[in-house]
């Protein structure tokens, strides 16, 4: 997803730097504003409709207004954040992760914006700096994101195929496999292989909760070569075995 050529900002609500310590996941319900977040150090993971988006040094993340999502602070750090409102013509339905070539350029502009935001007489200067940031983000997307979008779309469609290979994904996106791994990780904070694993495990959680298939059938449907590999991966990530997870979820529904 790209920033549109024209985004009409109606208000800058807050310009803050959020210090963050590792914490258990928490749930945000219907975010009241858009958010533009950078990261000078540390890591935050957002999960929205089964997809994980990672804020880490080197990327910017746009958080959509109205979204409900899980937020997990995994590494201590500092996160510059701009909360803002726009006209309805800008309405992304999911998170936007944008790799940054020179993150320090954005931090300098953020610091200037933070200074201006403390004085209401500087509203026009604040808007000018913020529009400059948005223009820079648009330039970043236009130059590098199309191959990554093709790769991501291919992974989203084929993640459940046991024979999925990264060389195939790279070929479909028209890029080299090394470039794919490097740029995908920079953009999304997770390697392509780890992204596939997380999508498979997220789908497995859904199917286990529904309780309509056996564990063996779910392992196959989610792209795992065998039930033993599935069970090891699931327990490592979720903390319990697939069978135990299914029993716990069904108990909650009774």
Secondary structure as UniProt FT lines:
FT   STRAND          9..20
FT   STRAND          26..28
FT   STRAND          34..37
FT   STRAND          41..48
FT   TURN            49..50
FT   STRAND          51..56
FT   TURN            57..58
FT   STRAND          59..63
FT   TURN            65..66
FT   STRAND          69..86
FT   TURN            88..89
FT   STRAND          96..99
FT   HELIX           103..117
FT   HELIX           120..122
FT   HELIX           123..158
FT   TURN            159..160
FT   TURN            162..163
FT   HELIX           166..173
FT   HELIX           177..188
FT   HELIX           192..210
FT   HELIX           215..221
FT   TURN            222..223
FT   HELIX           227..238
FT   HELIX           242..253
//
